[in-house]
Structure formats: structure tokens, C-alpha cells
């Protein structure tokens, strides 16, 4: 049920930047920014999703689960958060390129 609800939210979202990220047309952050994003993922996201990303307050962020989810769903989840849950929106702190890169890395599998 949650997935359907979030899919409806994603379908109703507008905004060129989010649409471009959802389609996979993003610029790759430079190497320094990638390191910052990995640090954010492991520290900030890890504080709820587990320091090894295997789950905690939030669900696991392992590729074995995330690869099966639509990219646009994951982009929207990071950008807009999950209302009614502890998942905050990150779109004010992360660019569309940052979010797209994080989603791609998560779906590939972050070490």
C-alpha cells in the first residue's frame, strides 16, 4: 500500500530537475563531491538505515532490495522524504545530480 501511495505522489510531482533525475539524465558529481555524498550516505543516512545500511529505524538500503524499485520512486523518496515517517526531504540540501548519483550508487550497491 505504501508503494502505491508513493507512486501516486511521484506521478503527481512536477519540476524539471526531478523529472530529469527520474529519467536518469544527470550530471555525474566530481570525485570530491562523490566522496562527500558517500560520507553523507554512511553517516547521515546510516543513522537511521543502519551504519552498514542493513536497516535500523529505516529499511535497509541494500542493492538486493533497491534494484527492484523504480528509480523515480527512490529519487522522489530522497527528494521529498516520506510524510508520516522519520524520512526527511533532502531536496534543499542535495542537488538533482546528487540525488540521481546516490540512487544509482544505491541500486548498484554501495560498499
C-alpha positions in Angstrom: 0.0 0.0 0.0 2.8 2.4 0.9 4.4 1.8 -2.5 1.2 2.6 -4.4 0.7 5.8 -2.3 4.3 6.9 -3.0 3.9 6.0 -6.7 0.9 8.3 -6.9 2.9 11.1 -5.2 5.7 10.5 -7.7 3.3 10.6 -10.6 1.8 13.9 -9.4 5.2 15.6 -8.9 6.3 18.3 -11.3 9.6 20.0 -11.7 12.1 19.8 -14.5 15.0 18.8 -12.2 13.2 16.0 -10.5 11.9 14.7 -13.9 15.4 14.7 -15.4 16.8 12.8 -12.4 13.9 10.3 -12.6 14.8 9.6 -16.2 18.4 9.1 -15.4 19.7 12.2 -17.2 22.0 13.7 -14.6 25.5 15.0 -14.5 28.0 13.0 -12.5 29.3 14.8 -9.5 33.1 15.3 -9.4 35.2 12.9 -7.4 35.4 15.2 -4.4 31.6 15.6 -4.3 31.2 11.8 -4.7 33.3 11.3 -1.5 31.1 13.9 0.3 28.0 12.1 -0.8 29.3 8.7 0.3 30.2 10.2 3.7 26.7 11.6 4.0 25.2 8.3 2.9 27.1 6.3 5.5 26.8 8.8 8.3 23.6 10.7 7.9 21.5 8.1 6.1 23.2 5.4 8.2 22.0 6.9 11.4 18.5 5.7 10.5 19.2 2.9 7.9 22.0 1.3 9.9 25.7 2.2 9.8 26.2 -0.7 7.4 22.9 0.2 5.6 21.4 -3.1 6.5 18.4 -1.5 8.2 17.6 0.2 11.5 14.8 2.7 12.2 14.5 2.8 8.4 14.6 -0.1 5.9 17.9 -1.5 4.5 19.5 0.3 1.6 21.0 -2.8 0.1 21.1 -3.2 -3.7 19.3 -6.6 -3.4 16.2 -4.7 -2.4 16.6 -1.3 -4.1 17.5 -2.6 -7.5 13.9 -3.9 -7.8 12.4 -0.5 -7.0 11.8 2.1 -9.8 14.4 4.8 -9.9 11.9 7.6 -9.9 10.4 6.2 -6.7 13.8 6.3 -5.0 14.6 9.8 -6.3 11.2 11.1 -5.0 11.8 9.4 -1.6 15.1 11.1 -1.2 14.0 14.4 -2.6 10.6 14.7 -0.9 11.0 12.4 2.1 8.2 10.2 3.3 5.4 12.1 5.0 4.3 10.5 8.2 7.7 8.8 8.7 11.1 9.9 10.0 12.4 10.1 6.4 13.1 13.9 5.8 13.2 15.6 2.4 16.7 16.2 1.2 16.0 18.3 -1.9 17.0 21.5 0.0 20.4 20.1 0.8 21.2 17.9 -2.3 21.0 18.8 -5.9 19.1 16.8 -8.5 22.5 15.5 -9.7 23.5 14.5 -6.2 20.2 12.6 -5.6 20.5 10.9 -9.0 24.0 9.8 -8.3 23.1 8.5 -4.9 20.2 6.5 -6.3 22.4 5.0 -9.0 25.0 4.0 -6.4 22.5 2.5 -4.0 20.9 0.4 -6.8 24.4 -0.8 -7.9 25.4 -1.5 -4.3 27.4 0.8 -2.0 30.3 -0.7 -0.1 
